[in-house]
Amino acid sequence: METVGTATAVVTLLGGGVLVLSYVLDQVPALSDKAATAIKALRRLRDVWRNGAPK
């Protein structure tokens, strides 16, 4: 019976891991869009620091 408990625990952990991984991978496109927006903003800020305020 100890084997059944161990097997149940392993299956539960694997199932939970798959759910968490699928959730994280679903978030990647949204995070990528936000990261791209942040990078563009940082580049604009860097350009302002280097070249002065735009005219």
Secondary structure, DSSP 8 states (H G I E B T S, - for coil): -HHHHHHHHHHHHHHHHHHHHHHHHHHHHHHHHHHHHHHHHHHHHHHHHHH-S--
